[in-house]
Amino acid sequence: MTFAAMIGHMKDREVPQRILITGASGGLGSALARFYARPGVSLSLWGRDVPRLTDVAQACRAAGALVDVRSLDLSDVAGAVDSLNAEDNAHSVDLALFVSGLGDIRPPADKVEGADLVARLGVVNYVAPTALAAALAARMAERGQGRIVLIGSAAAFHALPFAAAYSGSKAGLARFAEALRLGVREHGVAVTLVSPGFIDTAAGRRVPGPKPLLRSPQKVAEAIARAAERRQAHVVLPWPFKILRLFDRLLPRALRERVLLGLSPPSR
């Protein structure tokens, strides 16, 4: 199904009236914002890059959506939760997509990732989205309805020695998403974890190395929208990464470690 056809299909179905998207100034977040933008939909777009966030908001308004924007640093977790609570008080959020995240790898000259890098990725990739999801899930559970999407990574399936902070933070997010989903589903709240592989975004292109099965942000946004609509528990994009996940699990530890170490960038 083409991107345009998917938009038309979604128009004919019941769609959330109030949608929150964090990371809306990034490649995937902006693609999701444009996908959902249409008359009758109110978008709350959060992002760090104000000029890009402004451009995305203008495009969504041109598509007929009501849009408000918020620029904030998710490393201020308490402030982000306060902002979320204030927005939900003003207008209940029907669907939240927590897209914000940072990707990085160990510099070739370093033997171990720096403590500051580990801390930064831990807060932005795990602490902030889980705190926001928990705060919103509690509110949705009281209302008896709502949908939450957490964007993880296929890297969460593998112990990447050159990206321990990234793969570790995404692995924690994956386990949290599963636990939260089980905890709130009886209250009418759906939690979907999305584990994408390589996405052709500006941030993704800055990470060195090969990027097999690279997908466009628009295609990934379409798949995320479908998964959220179906209230799917977990979706891996694209599907061959499911095989890699199984492969990682089945390999004997010694062989798995040899493979993972072979993927590491050489030290200097």
HELIX and SHEET records of a PDB file:
HELIX    1   1 PHE A    3  LYS A   11  1                                   9    
HELIX    2   2 GLY A   27  TYR A   36  1                                  10    
HELIX    3   3 VAL A   50  ALA A   62  1                                  13    
HELIX    4   4 VAL A   77  ALA A   90  1                                  14    
HELIX    5   5 ALA A  115  GLY A  122  1                                   8    
HELIX    6   6 VAL A  123  VAL A  127  3                                   5    
HELIX    7   7 ALA A  128  ARG A  143  1                                  16    
HELIX    8   8 ALA A  154  PHE A  157  5                                   4    
HELIX    9   9 ALA A  164  VAL A  184  1                                  21    
HELIX   10  10 ARG A  185  HIS A  187  5                                   3    
HELIX   11  11 ALA A  202  ARG A  206  1                                   5    
HELIX   12  12 PRO A  217  GLU A  229  1                                  13    
HELIX   13  13 PRO A  240  LEU A  250  1                                  11    
HELIX   14  14 ARG A  253  LEU A  263  1                                  11    
SHEET    1   A 7 LEU A  66  SER A  71  0                                        
SHEET    2   A 7 SER A  42  GLY A  47  1                                        
SHEET    3   A 7 ARG A  18  THR A  22  1                                        
SHEET    4   A 7 LEU A  95  PHE A  98  1                                        
SHEET    5   A 7 GLY A 146  ILE A 151  1                                        
SHEET    6   A 7 VAL A 189  PRO A 196  1                                        
SHEET    7   A 7 HIS A 234  LEU A 237  1                                        
END                                                                             
